[in-house]
């Protein structure tokens, strides 16, 4: 996928990508409700703009002329305009809310779809903090910008109407408005450009600080083990202070804008009222029209605030759209193939030429790696998460369709998350209520039945993302979920390293019978698990150097050193 294109998963996405073009595309997806909201917004503000004119006519033709009928007529007109404005305003807000939620959900669908498409490449291509920032903040700003266009568009039309009305009634006053409003808009727009740049820097610093906080939380136990929490604490404080300083600069720019939003329209208001009062005193303007001009001055000031608010929202949305596009432009490390996976693939041998590792079908194979990094690298190769020369039978894994590979092979490691929600649904995402026995059997195989039985609501327990479980309990629940998925090829990475010896023994004893006639690869250094495997392969420096049963391989000093943690002289 080119960096200049949006993901092809959505055929409606434009071919070229820029933040502005993305915003336009997002608006066109809700063309009907957006046009409706804009029409309602224009009608609502025009009704509000007609009120000062109706009041002026009521004063000049009714109150000053002591004409009761004219006073009642124009008074009724003001009431009718108020009712019309209230009804149309409600419809405008309803359509605007539809636009906001549509933009938020539409962009969220794009982000989630692309995240799922990236799959295992996601954590390698982008940090957790960046994903959180995009999904929690940037998406909402896009919706807010789309929602504010109705009020902003109505404000622009009403300002033009008020300027024309005053220009026709008194060209001097109309000229003041026609000159003053663009000058105010230009000054605020220039300041918004400065705000745009500072907001961009603030967002980048916030994302980096979020990444650092996630790393600290994930590795807190390790940091405490070697006393590194002070060093990382100092780094976090320094990053936090940098974010605070940049936030102060952004706040100063926002304060300057707020000050100018009051000062400049207020100065325009004073000029209009002073000039209008002078014309009344010289008889060139009727008193009712002076009241109307004062009302229009206040009205224009308020509508100018709506316009600047819309511009501010669009500025923030432009920054947010850029960050969303940066995420959507991420590409897979391994492009998907085009060949479908044959039905008989379950009985094919999996072979990695780079390491020499061969996985026979239908067996429980344990792999011992001299270094932890080799285990992760080999596991990702076998499951097609990285580009490699792995063969399934005679077919390169990279030539197969990605969806077929994902259904065939499942990689389960200790980085997998337990999401919030009903525990039974989390363990069985298909939530097939017709197979509770299968779920209980998987829990038994993972020695996790006691974890569920200890919960008051059992499988109906509302989990908070696994935080209520210990590390060993989480590991067993993740293993049960992987077993229940029942893929033809299951690759496990250290599935028992957080368990005590007795629990680990039960898991090792159950794993083989549960996965009978299915291919299972376990990357581990646990003697308890290795002793239950059909075969063990020893990988040293990325190459398979020995294969056999666990007790036979113990004669190899290198293998024994890895498995029994011996320190060789």
C-alpha positions as CSV (number, residue, x, y, z in Angstrom):
1,X,0.0,0.0,0.0
2,X,1.5,3.4,-0.9
3,X,1.8,6.0,1.7
4,X,-0.3,8.3,-0.5
5,X,-3.3,6.0,-0.4
6,X,-5.9,5.1,2.1
7,X,-6.5,1.4,2.9
8,X,-8.2,-0.4,0.0
9,X,-10.4,-2.3,2.5
10,X,-13.0,0.5,2.0
11,X,-13.8,1.1,-1.7
12,X,-15.2,4.6,-0.9
13,X,-11.9,5.9,0.5
14,X,-10.3,8.4,-1.9
15,X,-7.2,7.4,-3.9
16,X,-4.9,10.2,-2.6
17,X,-4.5,11.0,1.1
18,X,-4.2,14.3,2.9
19,X,-5.9,15.4,6.1
20,X,-8.1,17.9,4.2
21,X,-9.1,15.3,1.6
22,X,-9.8,12.8,4.4
23,X,-12.1,15.3,6.1
24,X,-13.9,15.9,2.8
25,X,-14.3,12.2,2.2
26,X,-15.6,11.8,5.7
27,X,-18.2,14.5,5.0
28,X,-19.3,13.0,1.8
29,X,-20.1,9.7,3.6
30,X,-22.8,11.6,5.4
31,X,-23.8,13.9,2.6
32,X,-27.5,13.7,3.3
33,X,-27.5,14.5,7.0
34,X,-24.7,17.0,6.5
35,X,-26.7,19.0,3.9
36,X,-29.8,18.7,6.1
37,X,-27.9,20.0,9.1
38,X,-26.5,22.9,7.1
39,X,-29.9,23.9,5.7
40,X,-31.4,23.8,9.2
41,X,-28.4,25.7,10.6
42,X,-28.8,28.4,7.9
43,X,-32.6,28.7,8.5
44,X,-32.2,28.8,12.3
45,X,-29.6,31.6,12.2
46,X,-31.6,33.5,9.5
47,X,-34.7,33.4,11.7
48,X,-32.5,34.8,14.6
49,X,-31.1,37.4,12.2
50,X,-34.6,38.6,11.3
51,X,-35.5,39.3,14.9
52,X,-33.7,42.7,15.2
53,X,-35.4,43.9,12.0
54,X,-38.8,42.9,13.3
55,X,-38.1,44.6,16.6
56,X,-37.1,47.8,14.7
57,X,-40.3,47.8,12.7
58,X,-42.3,47.2,15.8
59,X,-40.7,50.2,17.5
60,X,-40.8,52.6,14.5
61,X,-44.3,51.6,13.1
62,X,-46.0,50.5,16.3
63,X,-44.5,51.9,19.5
64,X,-43.5,55.4,18.2
65,X,-46.6,55.7,16.0
66,X,-48.8,54.4,18.8
67,X,-50.3,51.9,16.4
68,X,-51.5,48.9,18.4
69,X,-52.2,46.7,15.4
70,X,-48.7,47.3,14.0
71,X,-47.2,46.6,17.4
72,X,-49.2,43.4,17.8
73,X,-48.3,42.4,14.2
74,X,-44.5,42.8,14.6
75,X,-44.6,41.5,18.2
76,X,-46.3,38.3,16.8
77,X,-43.6,38.2,14.1
78,X,-40.9,38.1,16.8
79,X,-42.8,35.4,18.6
80,X,-43.2,33.3,15.4
81,X,-39.5,33.7,14.6
82,X,-38.6,32.5,18.1
83,X,-40.8,29.4,17.8
84,X,-39.5,28.7,14.3
85,X,-35.9,29.1,15.5
86,X,-36.5,26.7,18.4
87,X,-38.0,24.0,16.2
88,X,-35.5,24.3,13.4
89,X,-32.6,24.5,16.0
90,X,-33.8,21.2,17.5
91,X,-33.7,19.6,14.0
92,X,-30.3,21.1,13.3
93,X,-28.9,19.7,16.5
94,X,-30.4,16.3,15.8
95,X,-28.9,16.2,12.3
96,X,-25.5,17.5,13.6
97,X,-25.4,14.8,16.3
98,X,-26.0,12.2,13.6
99,X,-23.0,13.6,11.7
100,X,-20.8,13.5,14.8
101,X,-21.6,9.9,15.7
102,X,-21.4,8.9,12.0
103,X,-18.0,10.4,11.7
104,X,-16.8,8.9,15.0
105,X,-18.1,5.4,14.3
106,X,-17.1,5.5,10.6
107,X,-13.5,6.4,11.5
108,X,-13.4,3.9,14.3
109,X,-14.4,1.2,11.9
110,X,-11.6,2.2,9.6
111,X,-9.1,2.2,12.5
112,X,-10.3,-1.1,13.9
113,X,-10.4,-2.8,10.5
114,X,-6.9,-1.7,9.7
115,X,-5.7,-2.8,13.1
116,X,-7.1,-6.2,12.6
117,X,-5.6,-6.3,9.1
118,X,-2.2,-5.5,10.5
119,X,-2.6,-8.3,13.1
120,X,0.6,-9.3,14.8
121,X,2.5,-6.5,12.9
122,X,0.6,-3.8,14.9
123,X,2.7,-3.8,18.1
124,X,5.8,-3.8,16.0
125,X,4.8,-0.8,13.8
126,X,3.1,1.5,16.3
127,X,3.2,2.1,20.0
128,X,0.3,1.4,22.4
129,X,0.1,5.1,23.3
130,X,-0.3,6.1,19.7
131,X,-3.2,3.7,19.2
132,X,-4.8,4.9,22.4
133,X,-4.4,8.6,21.3
134,X,-6.0,7.9,17.9
135,X,-8.9,5.9,19.2
136,X,-9.7,7.9,22.3
137,X,-9.0,11.5,21.2
138,X,-8.4,12.1,17.5
139,X,-11.5,10.2,16.3
140,X,-13.7,12.3,18.6
141,X,-12.3,15.5,17.2
142,X,-13.2,14.5,13.7
143,X,-16.8,14.0,14.9
144,X,-16.8,17.4,16.7
145,X,-15.6,19.2,13.6
146,X,-18.3,17.6,11.5
147,X,-21.0,18.5,14.1
148,X,-19.9,22.2,14.2
149,X,-20.2,22.8,10.5
150,X,-24.0,23.4,10.7
151,X,-23.7,26.2,13.2
152,X,-20.6,27.6,11.5
153,X,-22.3,27.6,8.0
154,X,-25.4,29.3,9.4
155,X,-23.2,31.9,11.1
156,X,-21.4,32.8,7.9
157,X,-24.8,33.2,6.0
158,X,-26.3,35.2,8.9
159,X,-23.3,37.6,9.0
160,X,-23.6,38.2,5.3
161,X,-27.4,38.9,5.7
162,X,-26.7,41.3,8.6
163,X,-24.0,43.1,6.6
164,X,-26.3,43.5,3.6
165,X,-29.2,44.7,5.7
166,X,-27.0,47.4,7.4
167,X,-25.3,48.3,4.1
168,X,-28.7,48.9,2.5
169,X,-30.1,50.8,5.5
170,X,-26.9,52.8,6.2
171,X,-23.9,52.3,3.9
172,X,-21.5,53.6,6.5
173,X,-22.5,51.1,9.1
174,X,-22.6,48.3,6.5
175,X,-19.1,49.2,5.4
176,X,-17.8,49.0,9.0
177,X,-19.2,45.5,9.3
178,X,-18.0,44.4,5.8
179,X,-14.5,45.6,6.6
180,X,-14.3,44.8,10.3
181,X,-15.5,41.2,10.1
182,X,-12.9,40.0,7.5
183,X,-10.1,41.8,9.4
184,X,-11.1,40.0,12.6
185,X,-11.4,36.7,10.8
186,X,-7.9,37.2,9.3
187,X,-6.4,38.0,12.6
188,X,-7.9,35.0,14.3
189,X,-7.0,32.7,11.4
190,X,-3.4,33.8,11.6
191,X,-3.3,33.0,15.3
192,X,-5.0,29.6,14.6
193,X,-2.0,28.6,12.4
194,X,0.3,29.2,15.3
195,X,-2.0,27.2,17.5
196,X,-2.1,24.4,14.9
197,X,1.7,24.0,15.0
198,X,1.8,24.0,18.8
199,X,-1.0,21.5,19.1
200,X,0.8,19.2,16.7
201,X,3.9,19.3,18.9
202,X,1.9,18.8,22.0
203,X,0.2,15.7,20.6
204,X,3.5,14.2,19.6
205,X,5.0,14.8,23.1
206,X,1.8,13.4,24.7
207,X,2.0,10.3,22.6
208,X,5.7,9.7,23.6
209,X,4.9,10.2,27.2
210,X,2.0,7.8,27.0
211,X,4.3,5.2,25.5
212,X,6.8,5.7,28.3
213,X,4.1,5.3,30.9
214,X,2.9,2.1,29.3
215,X,6.4,0.7,29.2
216,X,6.9,1.6,32.9
217,X,3.7,0.0,34.0
218,X,4.3,-3.2,32.0
219,X,7.9,-3.5,33.3
220,X,7.4,-2.3,36.8
221,X,8.2,-5.6,38.5
222,X,11.4,-5.9,36.4
223,X,12.4,-2.3,37.1
224,X,12.0,-2.9,40.8
225,X,14.1,-6.0,40.5
226,X,17.3,-4.1,39.5
227,X,16.4,-0.7,41.0
228,X,15.6,1.0,37.7
229,X,12.4,2.6,38.9
230,X,14.2,5.8,39.9
231,X,15.8,6.2,36.5
232,X,12.6,5.7,34.7
233,X,10.8,7.9,37.2
234,X,13.2,10.7,36.4
235,X,12.7,10.2,32.7
236,X,8.9,10.3,33.2
237,X,9.2,13.5,35.2
238,X,11.3,15.1,32.5
239,X,8.9,14.1,29.8
240,X,6.0,15.3,31.9
241,X,7.6,18.7,32.4
242,X,8.2,19.0,28.7
243,X,4.6,18.2,28.0
244,X,3.5,20.7,30.7
245,X,5.7,23.4,29.2
246,X,4.3,22.8,25.7
247,X,0.8,22.6,27.1
248,X,1.3,26.0,28.7
249,X,2.4,27.4,25.4
250,X,-0.7,26.0,23.8
251,X,-2.9,27.4,26.6
252,X,-1.2,30.8,26.1
253,X,-2.2,30.8,22.5
254,X,-5.7,29.7,23.3
255,X,-5.9,32.5,25.9
256,X,-4.7,35.0,23.3
257,X,-7.5,33.8,20.9
258,X,-10.1,34.0,23.7
259,X,-8.9,37.6,24.4
260,X,-9.1,38.6,20.8
261,X,-12.5,36.9,20.4
262,X,-13.8,39.4,23.0
263,X,-11.7,42.4,22.2
264,X,-12.0,42.6,18.4
265,X,-15.8,41.9,18.1
266,X,-16.3,44.2,21.1
267,X,-14.4,47.0,19.4
268,X,-16.5,46.5,16.2
269,X,-19.7,46.6,18.4
270,X,-18.6,49.9,20.0
271,X,-17.9,51.4,16.5
272,X,-21.3,50.4,15.2
273,X,-23.2,51.7,18.2
274,X,-21.3,55.0,18.2
275,X,-21.8,55.6,14.5
276,X,-25.4,54.6,14.6
277,X,-26.1,56.9,17.6
278,X,-24.5,59.8,15.7
279,X,-26.8,59.2,12.7
280,X,-29.9,59.1,14.9
281,X,-28.9,62.4,16.5
282,X,-28.6,64.0,13.1
283,X,-31.9,62.5,11.9
284,X,-30.4,60.2,9.2
285,X,-31.4,57.0,11.1
286,X,-34.7,56.1,12.8
287,X,-34.5,55.1,16.5
288,X,-35.9,51.6,15.8
289,X,-33.1,51.0,13.3
290,X,-30.5,52.1,15.9
291,X,-31.9,49.3,18.2
292,X,-31.7,47.0,15.2
293,X,-28.2,48.0,14.5
294,X,-27.2,47.4,18.1
295,X,-28.9,44.0,18.0
296,X,-27.1,43.1,14.8
297,X,-23.8,44.2,16.3
298,X,-24.3,41.8,19.2
299,X,-25.6,39.2,16.8
300,X,-22.7,39.5,14.5
301,X,-20.3,39.3,17.4
302,X,-21.9,36.1,18.6
303,X,-22.0,34.6,15.1
304,X,-18.4,35.6,14.5
305,X,-17.6,33.5,17.6
306,X,-19.4,30.6,16.1
307,X,-17.3,31.0,12.9
308,X,-14.0,31.1,14.8
309,X,-15.1,28.1,16.9
310,X,-15.8,26.2,13.7
311,X,-12.4,27.2,12.3
312,X,-10.8,26.1,15.6
313,X,-12.6,22.7,15.4
314,X,-11.5,22.2,11.8
315,X,-7.9,23.1,12.8
316,X,-8.0,20.5,15.5
317,X,-9.7,18.0,13.2
318,X,-6.9,18.6,10.6
319,X,-4.3,17.5,13.2
320,X,-6.4,14.6,14.2
321,X,-7.0,13.5,10.6
322,X,-3.2,13.6,10.0
323,X,-2.7,11.2,12.9
324,X,-5.5,8.9,11.8
325,X,-3.9,8.8,8.3
326,X,-0.5,8.0,9.7
327,X,-2.1,5.0,11.4
328,X,-4.0,3.9,8.3
329,X,-0.9,4.1,6.1
330,X,0.9,1.5,8.2
331,X,1.6,-1.6,6.1
332,X,2.1,-5.2,6.9
333,X,5.6,-6.5,7.1
334,X,4.6,-9.5,5.1
335,X,2.2,-8.9,2.2
336,X,-0.6,-11.5,1.9
337,X,-0.5,-14.2,-0.8
338,X,-3.2,-15.2,-3.2
339,X,-3.3,-19.0,-3.1
340,X,-6.0,-20.6,-1.0
341,X,-5.2,-23.2,1.6
342,X,-6.2,-26.7,0.6
343,X,-8.5,-28.8,2.8
344,X,-5.8,-31.4,3.4
345,X,-3.3,-28.8,4.9
346,X,-3.8,-30.3,8.4
347,X,-1.7,-33.3,7.4
348,X,1.2,-31.3,5.9
349,X,4.6,-30.9,7.4
350,X,5.7,-27.4,8.3
351,X,9.4,-26.6,7.6
352,X,11.6,-23.6,8.3
353,X,14.6,-23.7,6.0
354,X,16.4,-20.8,7.8
355,X,16.5,-22.7,11.1
356,X,16.1,-26.2,9.9
357,X,13.1,-26.7,12.2
358,X,10.6,-29.3,10.9
359,X,7.1,-29.6,12.5
360,X,5.5,-33.0,11.8
361,X,1.7,-33.0,11.6
362,X,-0.5,-34.3,14.5
363,X,2.2,-34.3,17.2
364,X,3.2,-32.3,20.3
365,X,6.6,-30.8,19.5
366,X,8.6,-28.9,22.1
367,X,11.3,-26.5,21.1
368,X,14.1,-25.3,23.4
369,X,15.9,-22.2,22.3
370,X,19.2,-21.1,23.7
371,X,18.0,-17.5,23.7
372,X,14.5,-16.1,24.4
373,X,14.6,-14.0,21.2
374,X,14.9,-17.1,19.1
375,X,11.7,-18.5,20.5
376,X,9.7,-15.4,19.6
377,X,11.3,-15.2,16.1
378,X,10.6,-18.9,15.3
379,X,7.1,-18.8,16.6
380,X,6.2,-15.8,14.4
381,X,7.8,-17.4,11.4
382,X,5.8,-20.7,11.8
383,X,2.5,-18.7,12.1
384,X,3.3,-16.5,9.1
385,X,3.5,-13.3,11.1
386,X,6.8,-12.3,9.5
387,X,8.1,-12.7,6.0
388,X,10.1,-15.9,5.8
389,X,10.8,-19.0,3.6
390,X,8.6,-21.3,5.8
391,X,7.0,-24.1,3.8
392,X,3.7,-25.8,4.5
393,X,4.1,-29.0,2.5
394,X,5.6,-27.7,-0.8
395,X,3.9,-24.3,-0.7
396,X,5.6,-21.2,0.8
397,X,3.5,-19.8,3.7
398,X,4.0,-16.3,2.2
399,X,2.1,-17.4,-0.9
400,X,-1.1,-18.3,1.0
401,X,-3.9,-16.0,1.7
402,X,-3.4,-14.3,5.0
403,X,-7.0,-15.1,6.3
404,X,-6.3,-18.8,5.5
405,X,-3.0,-18.7,7.4
406,X,-4.7,-17.1,10.4
407,X,-7.4,-19.8,10.5
408,X,-4.8,-22.5,10.2
409,X,-2.2,-21.3,12.7
410,X,-2.6,-19.6,16.1
411,X,0.2,-18.0,18.0
412,X,-0.5,-17.8,21.8
413,X,2.0,-16.0,24.0
414,X,2.0,-14.2,27.3
415,X,1.5,-10.8,25.6
416,X,-2.1,-11.7,24.7
417,X,-4.7,-9.6,26.4
418,X,-7.8,-10.5,28.4
419,X,-10.4,-7.9,27.5
420,X,-13.1,-6.5,29.7
421,X,-16.5,-8.1,29.5
422,X,-18.3,-11.3,30.3
423,X,-15.6,-14.0,31.0
424,X,-17.3,-16.7,29.1
425,X,-17.5,-14.5,26.0
426,X,-13.9,-13.6,26.4
427,X,-12.8,-17.2,26.6
428,X,-15.0,-18.2,23.7
429,X,-15.3,-15.2,21.3
430,X,-17.9,-17.1,19.2
431,X,-20.0,-17.3,22.4
432,X,-21.5,-20.5,21.3
433,X,-24.0,-21.4,24.1
434,X,-24.5,-24.7,22.5
435,X,-21.1,-26.0,23.5
436,X,-20.6,-25.3,27.2
437,X,-19.0,-28.7,27.6
438,X,-16.3,-27.8,25.1
439,X,-15.5,-24.7,27.2
440,X,-15.3,-26.6,30.4
441,X,-13.1,-29.2,28.8
442,X,-10.7,-26.5,27.7
443,X,-10.7,-25.1,31.2
444,X,-9.9,-28.5,32.6
445,X,-7.1,-29.0,30.1
446,X,-5.6,-25.6,31.1
447,X,-6.2,-26.4,34.8
448,X,-8.3,-23.2,35.0
449,X,-11.6,-24.6,36.2
450,X,-10.8,-23.6,39.8
451,X,-10.3,-20.0,38.7
452,X,-13.8,-19.9,37.3
453,X,-15.3,-21.8,40.1
454,X,-13.9,-19.3,42.6
455,X,-15.9,-16.4,41.0
456,X,-19.4,-15.8,42.4
457,X,-20.9,-15.6,38.9
458,X,-18.6,-18.1,37.2
459,X,-18.4,-17.7,33.5
460,X,-20.9,-14.8,33.7
461,X,-18.4,-12.8,35.7
462,X,-17.8,-9.3,34.3
463,X,-14.1,-9.1,33.9
464,X,-12.2,-5.8,34.2
465,X,-9.6,-6.9,31.7
466,X,-8.0,-9.6,33.8
467,X,-6.7,-7.3,36.5
468,X,-8.6,-9.2,39.1
469,X,-6.6,-12.4,38.3
470,X,-3.0,-13.2,39.3
471,X,-0.3,-13.7,36.7
472,X,-0.7,-17.5,36.8
473,X,-4.5,-17.3,36.6
474,X,-4.3,-15.1,33.6
475,X,-1.9,-17.5,31.9
476,X,-4.2,-20.4,32.4
477,X,-7.2,-18.5,31.1
478,X,-5.3,-17.4,28.0
479,X,-4.2,-21.0,27.5
480,X,-7.9,-22.2,27.8
481,X,-8.9,-19.7,25.2
482,X,-6.2,-20.8,22.8
483,X,-7.1,-24.5,23.3
484,X,-10.8,-23.8,22.7
485,X,-10.0,-22.1,19.4
486,X,-8.8,-25.5,18.3
487,X,-6.7,-24.4,15.3
488,X,-4.9,-27.1,13.1
489,X,-1.6,-25.6,14.2
490,X,-1.2,-24.2,17.8
491,X,2.0,-22.5,18.7
492,X,2.5,-21.7,22.4
493,X,5.3,-19.6,23.8
494,X,6.2,-20.3,27.5
495,X,2.6,-21.2,28.4
496,X,3.4,-22.3,31.9
497,X,6.3,-20.1,33.1
498,X,4.1,-18.3,35.7
499,X,2.7,-21.5,37.2
500,X,3.8,-23.5,40.3
501,X,5.2,-27.0,39.7
502,X,2.0,-28.9,40.6
503,X,-0.2,-26.8,38.3
504,X,2.4,-26.9,35.5
505,X,2.4,-30.7,35.8
506,X,-1.3,-30.9,35.4
507,X,-1.2,-28.6,32.3
508,X,1.6,-30.6,30.8
509,X,-0.2,-33.9,31.4
510,X,-3.5,-32.6,29.8
511,X,-2.0,-30.8,26.8
512,X,-1.1,-33.9,24.7
513,X,-4.4,-35.7,25.0
514,X,-6.4,-32.5,24.5
515,X,-4.6,-31.8,21.2
516,X,-4.5,-35.4,20.0
517,X,-4.2,-35.6,16.2
518,X,-3.6,-31.8,16.1
519,X,-0.3,-30.1,15.5
520,X,1.1,-28.3,18.6
521,X,4.4,-26.5,19.0
522,X,5.4,-25.4,22.5
523,X,8.4,-23.1,22.9
524,X,9.6,-23.7,26.5
525,X,12.5,-24.6,28.8
526,X,10.3,-26.3,31.4
527,X,11.5,-29.9,32.1
528,X,8.0,-30.8,33.2
529,X,6.5,-29.8,29.8
530,X,9.5,-31.1,27.8
531,X,9.1,-34.6,29.4
532,X,5.5,-34.8,28.1
533,X,6.3,-33.8,24.5
534,X,6.4,-36.4,21.6
535,X,9.7,-34.9,20.5
536,X,12.0,-32.0,21.5
537,X,14.1,-29.9,19.2
538,X,17.1,-27.9,20.5
539,X,17.7,-24.6,18.8
540,X,21.1,-22.9,19.3
541,X,22.0,-19.6,17.6
542,X,18.9,-19.8,15.5
543,X,19.6,-23.2,14.1
544,X,18.1,-26.6,15.1
545,X,21.1,-28.6,16.3
546,X,19.5,-31.6,18.0
547,X,16.2,-33.5,18.1
548,X,15.0,-36.4,20.3
549,X,13.2,-37.1,23.6
550,X,13.9,-34.8,26.5
551,X,15.7,-37.4,28.6
552,X,17.9,-38.4,25.7
553,X,18.9,-34.7,24.9
554,X,19.9,-34.2,28.6
555,X,23.2,-35.8,27.6
556,X,24.0,-32.7,25.5
557,X,25.7,-30.2,27.9
558,X,24.4,-27.2,26.0
559,X,20.8,-28.4,26.1
560,X,21.2,-29.4,29.8
561,X,22.5,-25.9,30.6
562,X,19.5,-24.2,29.1
563,X,16.9,-26.6,30.6
564,X,18.4,-27.1,34.1
565,X,19.9,-23.5,34.4
566,X,23.4,-25.0,35.0
567,X,26.3,-22.6,35.0
568,X,29.1,-24.1,33.0
569,X,32.7,-23.3,33.8
